[in-house]
Amino acid sequence: MTRELKEILIEKCRDMEISLVGVASVDRWENPPFQPWMPEEFYPRSIYPEARSVVVIGLPVALPVLETAPSIFYHELYNTVNILLDQYTYRLAAFLTGMGYPSVFVPRDGYGAGEVLRDNPVAFFSHRHAALLAGLGTFGVNNTLLTPEYGPRVRFGSVFSTAELPPDPLIGEDLCTRCMQCVRMCPAQALDEDDYPEGLTDKRACLSQNISLGKRYISPCGICIKVCPVGEDRKHFGRENPSIYTNKEKFPEYHRAWDHVRSYGGK
């Protein structure tokens, strides 16, 4: 029945126009793919003891909008995707509960505001690690999860379910190209060239940048996910040449468009 249920769930996600969906069994947190790993209190069963599976969904961040970042355009897209993630995971949890498998949604952000993260820069659950364990991607140097379809330009949400759904296979291939574009372009110098988890983001530097942008109403930053070359979306939008972001003489029409958007809607 759980295999049938997964097929029904995948079809429902298609009907809801959810771009990415994967399933991880909760025991994958207890047998992590690398070390160091998170403390046990961040495992799904430490948060919802009845959990047997974690359903992870992903919604893409449209690259042409992200390219204007930091801007009010990207700020609004980011908020829209977050709202949809909460709504979709709530609906999927309610659907699974109605099918006889009690389930709960996990909000896409487990903190109240950037200022809260300044003192304790960790959320109560990591959707990006859940997405890794659900077979949706691998980690990049910028510490985000890279997907074959959208690179790091995806936001994730999760559902804890009592249903023992068949888990999806992990991605074996490392998707990060080690181009170091994210390291070089980071305005906060919050990244280094070591692989995750050895090379961790300087969370406070990254956070300070986003709090500063928030005061101008144009957060989040988004630079490291904008310049990442991974993802089929780059080909889809005709953005395969990474010099588009640095060579104004060769791509003047794009830089004029981005400058126009950045000039309005914030401070």
N, C-alpha and C positions, 0 to 999 in steps of 0.2 A: 504493500500500500504506500510506503514512503517513497518508493521510486515513482509510482504513479503520481503521488502528491507533488514531487519535484517537477515532473513534467507539466502538471497543472499550474504550478507556481511560475515556471518559466514562461508559459503561455500568457499568464496574467501580466507578467512584467512586460511582455511584448505589447499587449493591449494598452498598457499604461505608458508606452513609449520610453521605457527605461533602457538605456543604451547598453549597460553592462550589468551582469548578475553572476554571482558565484556563491558556492556553499563550502563552508569549512566545518568539519566536526570539531567539537570543543577539545578533544584530546590532542589536537595539533598544537594548542598553546602549551600543553604539558610535555610535548616532544618537539621543541622549537628547531627550525632549520639552521640556526646559527647562534652563536654566543658572542657577547653577553645578551641576555634576553631580559624581558620585563619581569618585575616581581609578581608573585602569584596573585596578589590582590587585584591585579589588572586583568586576570583571566575572566572569560565569560561566566564560568560557574561561581566565581567569587562575587559576581555582581548579581546574577540570577541563577541560583543553585540548581534550578530545574533544567537549565539549558542543556541541550544535546547537540544542537547545530546553530551555526551563525550564517544567516543569509546576508550577503553584502551586495549592495547595488551601487552603481557609479553613473553619474551624469557628467557629460563633457562641458568644458568651458570653451566657448567658441573662440578660436584663435584670433580672428580679425578684431574682436572686441578686446581680448586680452592685450593685443599689441598696442592699444592706446594707454595701457597702464603706466604709471598711476593716473587714474582718471575717474570721473563720476560714472562714465560708461561702464568700465570694468567693475567699479564698486556696486552698481546696481545689478549687473549680471551675477556677481558673486552672491549677493543677497537673494536674488531670485532662485539660483540653484540651491542654496541652502534651504530656503522655504520648501521647495519641491522635494528635496531629500527627506525632510521631516514629514511632509505630508504622505509621500509614497511609502516610507518605512512604517508609518503609523497604519496606513491602509493595509499593507502586506501583513503586519502583525495581527490586525483585526481579522483579516481573511483566514490566516492560519488558525487563529483561535476559534473562529467560526467552524472550521473544518474538524475541530476536536483536538487541536494541538496548541495549548496555551502558549502565547508568544508575546514579546514586548519589543517595541521599537527603542532604539538608542539615538538620542538627538545627535545631530552632526557635530555639534560643539559642546564639550563637557565643561564649559567654564562661562562665567558671567560677562567678562570683558577683558580687554588686553591688560588693564591694570592689575587684574587678579592674577594673571599669568606671570606678571613681573615678580611677584613674591613666591609663586609656586608654579613654575612653567611646565605643568603636566596636566592633561585631562584625565578623567577617571577611566576612559577607554580609548584605545587607539584604533580608528577605522582603517588607517593605512596598513597596520599590521594584520588586521582582519582581512583586508583585500589581498594582501600577500598570501595568507593562508587559504584563501578561497580561490587561488589560482588566477587572479586578475592581473598580476604584474610582478615586477621585481624592483628593488630599491636602487635609486641612482645616487650619485655623489651629492646631489642637493638634498638628500634625505627624504625626498618624496617618492611615492610609488609610481613607477613608469609602466604604462600599459602599451601593448602593441598598437592599439587603435588610436590613442590620443596622447601618448607619452605621459607626462605628468599633469596634463590639462584635464583633470578629472577630480570631482569631489565625490566622497563616498559616504554612505550611511549603512547602518547595520540593524538586523533584527535577530534577537535571541529567541530560539524556538525549542520547544520540548520535542518536536518531531526529529527523528533520527534520519535526516535526509542524506542521500549518497553524496559524499564530498567530491568536489572537482579536483583534478590533478594540479599540482603546483607547476608553475612555469620553470622549466629547467634552464633555459637560456638566459643569461644575464643581458638585459636590454640596454644598460647604460653603455655608451660608446667611449666614455672617459675623455670627451672633447674639452672639458673644463670651461665651457662657455658660461655655465652657471656660476662657477667660482670667480671668473674674471669680471662678469657683469654685475655681480651682487653689489648694490650700492652701500650696504652695511658691512661689507667684508665679513660676512657671517659664516662663510663656507671655506673648507680646505680641500685638498686634493685626495685625501684618503677615502677609501670605500666605507660605506655604512656597514657595520655600526662603529668602526674605529673612528671614522671622520664624522663627528657629530656637528650639527648646526650650533653656532653660538646663539642660543635661543634669546638671550637678553639683547644682543645686538640686533637680531632680526625683529624682535618685539618692539624695541625702541623705534626702529624705522617705521613700523606699522602704526604705532601709537602716534608718532609725529604726522603720518599721513592721515590718520583718523581725525586729528584736530583740524585738518584741511578738508575733511569729508571725502577723501579719495583713497582710502585704504581698501583692500590690502595692496601690498607692493606688486607681487606677481612676476618680477623680472626673471627669476631663475626658472620658472616654468614656461615663460614666454620664449626664451632663447633655446630651450632644449630641442635638439634635432630629432629626437625619437618620436615616433607616432605617424600613423597613416594620415592623420588630419593635415600634416604639413603638405603632403602631396595633394590632398583634396583641395586645399585652399591655395595651392601654387606658391608655397613658402619653403621650398627646399633649399634655397640659397641663404645661409645664415648671415651673410654680410648685409642683408636687407636692413638689419637693425643698426648697423654702424656706418654704412656707406651712403651718406645723404646725397652725394653727387650722382650716384648710379640709380638711386631709388627716390628721387625728389618728391614724386607724387604721394608716396606713402608717408614720408616724413611730414609733408604739409598737412596731410589728413590727420595724422596723430597729434601734431602741434595744435591744430584747430580744436580737436576734442579736449585736449588737456587745458586749453585756455578758458574753459567755461565749466560751471557747475561746482567748482571747489574754491579753495582760498590759496 
